[in-house]
């Protein structure tokens, strides 16, 4: 295929996708209990303090701290879910259970183990400081506190925080609608018998799972043959109901790379080839109002494109920003190659007395997907670099969702100027 092979940077590719794909504005209301993995479209503000009263953090005796040490008559008991309504006099304590409101006029809780029973009295031999074992009113947050913002991905902690604030329902952006299609004459469904030269279709399972993890609504099509008419038939119907068409396969320079051939002939191509290895074979286009993101058919290369471009792009559709952490580290092993493209090496982070190191002793072949689970960070070797010795300092990218990093994003409006 004789077409321009000018490379765009990862940041440039992401900017082009965002520029041509408007964020989702449709919203829906869901129960907080079912909101995991969705993205907030509303501000979550505390309407009352949490906790709404000073409460005991221990089973014990509520006392006035200034009267300790000493002996106290037990004036009654208060349990969680109750309020003590009696009158408390000097020299009196109240038996209290964990979570119960601290009676008015008392300001500390002595642990049960610190109290010596003396008939109808208890004796506290030591000073109990004001506030001991008392969880103060509003210690989590006060009324009016802005807790969460639009564009925040909802994880387990966010679900708990909204429940703590008393929210039963929450407004979220609708799920991105993604059409997922793979192509390749060699592909067979997992579990089918493989013929000569055939392999299992990993990408449709892999990317369906990744898309569901980020909260997308995924539609599937049968695997496309490496035939121009098959690709044309895919795009013949109206696909404007989808936010993104995500394809794998057919985007390199071979005679049967039919996907990119179609994109160049029938769509507005945003870019083709990115300064990224593995994963440089990637294209993006617009077709009748829908964005097409075409990844390599090589699962390992497609994954690199996903973490560097696909995932942050889809997060931005939900008004989110993927908080990639940029760190510095030294190569634990030498990198022996000159680099035509920017290399992203799968690596483990190793902390030594001398600082942070990147252990790249992981198979780096483009087709490997097992190594993504083994890595903590992508060590970046800049384009045009000469071979690098062990100990050279390079940048590392810790990407939410990569390896053992938890998938998360934060509101994009708060970090519009953050690096990607």
C-alpha positions in Angstrom: 0.0 0.0 0.0 1.7 3.2 -1.1 0.4 5.8 1.3 2.0 8.3 3.7 3.7 6.6 6.7 4.2 9.7 8.7 3.9 8.9 12.4 1.8 10.8 14.8 2.7 10.8 18.5 0.6 9.1 21.1 -0.5 12.4 22.5 -1.3 13.7 19.0 -3.4 10.6 18.3 -5.4 11.0 21.5 -5.9 14.7 20.8 -7.2 14.0 17.3 -9.7 11.5 18.6 -11.0 13.8 21.3 -11.2 16.7 18.9 -13.4 14.8 16.5 -15.5 12.8 19.0 -17.9 14.8 21.2 -18.2 13.6 24.8 -21.4 11.8 25.8 -24.1 14.1 27.3 -27.0 11.7 27.7 -27.6 10.7 31.4 -29.6 8.3 33.3 -30.5 7.6 37.0 -29.4 4.4 38.6 -29.5 3.0 42.1 -26.2 3.7 44.0 -26.0 0.0 44.7 -25.9 -0.7 41.0 -23.6 2.2 40.0 -20.2 0.4 40.1 -18.2 1.0 37.0 -20.4 3.9 35.8 -19.3 7.6 35.5 -21.0 10.3 37.5 -22.8 13.1 35.6 -23.7 15.0 38.8 -22.1 16.7 41.8 -22.4 14.6 44.9 -22.7 16.9 47.9 -23.2 16.0 51.5 -26.6 17.1 52.8 -25.7 16.3 56.4 -22.6 15.6 58.4 -21.2 12.1 58.6 -21.4 10.8 61.2 -24.5 12.9 62.1 -23.6 12.8 65.8 -20.7 12.1 68.1 -20.5 8.3 68.6 -18.6 5.8 70.6 -15.8 4.0 68.9 -15.6 1.3 71.7 -17.7 -0.6 74.2 -17.2 1.1 77.5 -18.3 4.0 79.7 -19.1 7.5 78.6 -17.7 10.0 81.1 -16.7 13.7 81.6 -13.0 13.6 81.0 -12.3 16.3 83.6 -13.7 14.1 86.3 -11.2 11.3 85.7 -9.6 9.4 87.4 -12.3 8.5 89.9 -15.3 6.4 90.8 -18.6 6.8 88.9 -22.2 5.6 89.4 -23.6 4.0 86.2 -26.7 6.1 85.3 -27.8 3.8 82.5 -26.9 2.3 79.2 -27.2 3.4 75.5 -26.8 1.0 72.6 -26.3 1.7 68.9 -29.5 3.0 67.4 -30.6 4.6 70.7 -30.3 8.0 72.3 -29.8 8.4 76.1 -32.5 10.6 77.4 -31.7 10.6 81.1 -30.1 13.4 83.1 -26.5 12.9 84.0 -25.1 14.3 87.3 -21.5 14.9 88.3 -19.8 11.6 89.2 -22.0 9.6 86.9 -21.1 7.6 83.7 -23.2 5.9 81.1 -22.6 2.3 79.9 -22.2 2.7 76.1 -21.9 0.3 73.1 -19.9 0.9 69.9 -21.7 3.2 67.5 -24.1 4.6 70.1 -24.4 8.5 70.4 -22.3 9.9 73.2 -24.8 11.4 75.8 -24.9 15.1 76.0 -22.5 16.5 78.5 -20.1 13.7 78.3 -16.9 13.9 76.2 -14.9 10.7 76.4 -15.3 7.0 76.5 -13.3 4.8 78.8 -12.7 1.3 77.4 -14.6 -1.5 79.1 -11.3 -3.1 80.1 -10.1 0.1 81.9 -13.1 0.1 84.2 -13.0 -1.8 87.6 -16.5 -2.8 88.8 -17.2 -1.8 92.4 -20.8 -2.9 93.1 -23.0 -0.2 91.6 -19.9 1.9 90.7 -17.0 1.7 88.3 -13.5 2.9 89.1 -11.2 4.5 86.5 -7.7 4.5 87.8 -6.2 6.7 85.0 -7.0 10.0 83.3 -9.3 9.7 80.2 -8.5 12.4 77.8 -11.2 14.5 76.2 -12.4 12.9 72.9 -10.9 9.5 73.7 -12.7 6.8 71.8 -15.2 9.3 70.4 -15.8 9.7 66.7 -16.7 13.4 66.3 -19.7 14.7 64.5 -18.7 15.3 60.9 -15.3 13.6 61.2 -15.9 12.1 57.7 -17.4 15.3 56.2 -19.6 18.2 57.0 -22.9 19.2 55.4 -22.2 21.0 52.1 -19.0 19.2 51.3 -18.5 18.4 47.6 -17.7 14.7 47.7 -17.6 13.7 44.0 -17.7 15.5 40.7 -19.0 14.8 37.2 -16.6 12.6 35.3 -15.5 10.5 38.3 -15.6 6.8 37.6 -17.5 5.0 40.4 -15.5 2.4 42.2 -16.3 0.5 45.4 -15.1 3.4 47.6 -17.2 5.9 45.7 -20.3 3.6 46.1 -19.6 3.5 49.9 -19.1 7.3 50.0 -22.4 8.0 48.3 -24.2 5.5 50.6 -22.5 7.3 53.6 -23.9 10.6 52.3 -27.4 9.1 52.1 -27.8 8.8 48.4 -30.1 6.1 47.1 -29.9 7.0 43.4 -27.3 8.9 41.3 -27.1 10.4 37.8 -24.5 8.9 35.5 -23.6 9.3 31.9 -25.1 6.6 29.6 -22.8 3.8 28.6 -20.7 4.4 25.5 -22.1 2.3 22.6 -19.3 0.4 21.0 -19.4 -1.9 18.0 -16.6 -4.4 18.3 -15.4 -6.3 15.1 -12.4 -8.4 14.4 -11.1 -9.5 11.0 -8.9 -12.2 9.6 -9.2 -15.3 7.5 -7.1 -17.2 10.0 -9.4 -16.6 13.0 -11.6 -19.3 14.6 -13.8 -19.1 17.7 -12.2 -20.4 20.9 -13.2 -24.0 21.3 -13.6 -24.7 17.6 -11.2 -27.2 15.9 -8.2 -25.4 14.4 -7.3 -26.2 10.8 -3.8 -25.6 9.3 -2.7 -22.0 9.8 -5.6 -21.1 11.9 -5.6 -19.4 15.4 -8.2 -18.6 18.0 -9.8 -15.2 17.9 -8.4 -13.7 21.1 -9.2 -10.1 20.3 -13.0 -10.3 20.4 -13.0 -11.9 23.8 -10.2 -9.7 25.1 -11.6 -6.4 24.0 -15.1 -7.2 24.8 -13.9 -7.8 28.4 -11.9 -4.6 28.5 -14.9 -2.6 27.1 -17.3 -4.1 29.6 -14.8 -3.3 32.4 -14.8 0.4 31.6 -18.6 0.4 31.5 -19.4 0.3 27.7 -22.4 -1.3 26.0 -20.8 -3.7 23.5 -22.3 -5.0 20.3 -20.5 -7.8 18.4 -20.4 -8.7 14.7 -19.2 -12.0 13.2 -15.5 -12.1 12.3 -14.8 -10.4 9.0 -13.0 -12.2 6.2 -10.0 -10.4 4.6 -12.2 -9.3 1.7 -13.0 -5.8 0.6 -16.7 -6.5 0.2 -16.9 -7.8 3.8 -15.5 -4.6 5.2 -17.7 -2.5 2.9 -20.8 -4.5 4.1 -19.8 -3.7 7.8 -20.0 0.0 7.1 -22.9 0.0 4.7 -25.7 0.2 7.3 -26.2 3.4 9.4 -23.8 3.1 12.3 -24.5 6.5 13.8 -26.1 4.8 16.9 -22.6 3.8 18.0 -20.2 6.2 19.6 -17.2 4.1 18.5 -16.6 1.3 16.1 -13.6 -0.6 17.4 -11.9 -3.0 15.0 -8.9 -5.3 15.2 -6.9 -6.5 12.2 -6.2 -5.3 8.7 -4.4 -2.0 9.5 -0.9 -2.6 8.5 0.7 -2.4 5.0 -0.1 -5.9 3.6 -2.0 -6.8 0.5 -4.9 -8.1 2.6 -5.1 -5.3 5.1 -8.6 -4.5 3.9 -9.7 -2.4 6.9 -7.2 0.4 6.4 -7.7 0.3 2.6 -11.4 0.9 3.2 -10.7 3.7 5.6 -8.5 5.5 3.2 -11.0 5.1 0.4 -14.3 5.9 2.1 -13.8 7.8 5.4 -12.1 10.8 6.9 -8.9 9.4 8.2 -7.7 11.1 11.4 -4.4 9.3 11.5 -2.7 6.1 10.5 0.4 4.7 12.3 1.5 6.1 15.7 5.0 6.5 17.1 4.6 3.5 19.4 6.1 0.1 19.4 4.5 -2.3 19.8 1.1 -1.0 18.5 2.2 1.4 15.7 -0.3 -0.2 13.3 -3.4 1.7 14.4 -5.8 4.0 12.5 -8.7 6.3 13.4 -11.3 7.8 11.1 -14.7 9.4 11.1 -17.6 7.9 9.0 -21.0 9.4 8.9 -20.6 10.9 12.4 -19.1 7.8 14.0 -15.5 7.4 15.2 -13.7 4.3 14.0 -10.7 3.1 16.0 -8.8 0.3 14.1 -6.3 -1.6 16.1 -3.7 -4.2 15.1 -4.9 -7.8 14.8 -1.9 -8.8 16.9 -3.3 -9.0 20.4 -0.2 -7.8 22.2 0.2 -4.9 19.9 -3.5 -4.1 20.1 -3.2 -4.0 23.9 -0.4 -1.5 23.8 -2.6 0.7 21.6 -5.5 0.2 24.0 -3.6 1.3 27.1 -1.9 4.3 25.5 -4.8 5.5 23.3 -8.0 3.5 23.4 -8.6 3.5 27.1 -7.9 7.2 27.8 -10.0 8.1 24.7 -13.0 6.2 25.9 -12.6 7.7 29.4 -12.7 11.1 27.9 -16.1 10.3 26.2 -17.4 10.0 29.8 -15.8 13.4 30.7 -13.0 11.5 32.5 -9.2 11.7 32.6 -7.1 8.6 33.0 -4.5 9.7 35.6 -1.4 8.2 34.1 1.5 8.5 36.6 4.8 9.6 35.0 7.7 8.4 37.1 11.5 8.2 36.6 13.5 5.0 36.9 16.8 3.4 35.8 16.9 0.4 33.5 17.9 -2.7 35.4 19.0 -4.4 32.1 20.5 -2.8 29.0 18.4 -2.1 26.0 20.5 -3.2 23.0 18.5 -1.8 20.0 18.4 1.5 18.2 14.9 2.7 18.2 13.0 3.9 15.1 9.8 4.4 17.0 9.2 5.2 20.7 9.4 1.9 22.5 7.1 1.0 25.4 8.7 -1.8 27.4 6.7 -3.9 29.8 8.5 -3.7 33.1 8.3 -4.4 36.8 9.1 -1.7 39.3 12.0 -2.6 41.6 13.0 -0.4 44.6 16.6 -0.5 45.5 18.7 1.6 47.9 19.9 3.6 44.9 16.3 4.4 43.8 13.7 3.1 41.4 14.6 0.6 38.7 12.6 -0.8 35.8 13.1 -4.6 35.4 12.5 -5.3 31.7 13.4 -9.0 31.9 9.9 -9.8 30.6 9.3 -11.2 27.1 8.8 -8.1 24.9 7.5 -9.8 21.7 4.7 -7.8 20.2 2.3 -10.8 20.2 2.6 -11.6 24.0 -0.4 -10.8 26.2 0.7 -12.7 29.3 3.4 -10.1 29.9 0.8 -7.4 30.5 -0.3 -9.1 33.6 3.4 -9.4 34.8 4.2 -5.7 34.4 3.6 -2.7 36.7 4.8 0.1 34.3 5.6 0.9 30.7 9.3 2.0 30.4 9.6 4.4 27.6 12.6 4.4 25.2 12.5 7.6 23.1 12.3 7.5 19.4 15.8 7.7 17.8 17.6 6.5 20.9 20.9 4.7 20.6 21.3 1.4 22.6 21.0 2.2 26.3 23.1 0.8 29.1 21.8 -0.6 32.4 21.3 2.3 34.8 20.2 4.8 32.2 17.2 6.9 33.4 14.0 6.7 31.4 10.4 7.6 31.9 7.8 5.1 33.2 4.1 5.3 32.7 1.9 3.7 35.3 -1.5 3.4 33.7 -4.7 2.7 35.6 -5.9 -0.8 34.5 -2.5 -2.0 33.4 -1.2 -5.0 35.2 -2.3 -4.8 38.8 -3.2 -1.1 38.7 -6.8 -0.5 39.5 -8.8 1.0 36.7 -9.9 4.5 37.6 -10.4 7.9 36.1 -11.1 11.3 37.5 -13.1 14.3 36.2 -11.5 15.7 33.1 -12.4 19.3 33.8 -10.1 19.3 36.8 -7.0 18.2 34.8 -7.4 19.6 31.3 -3.8 20.6 31.3 -2.4 17.4 32.8 0.1 15.4 30.7 -1.0 12.3 28.9 
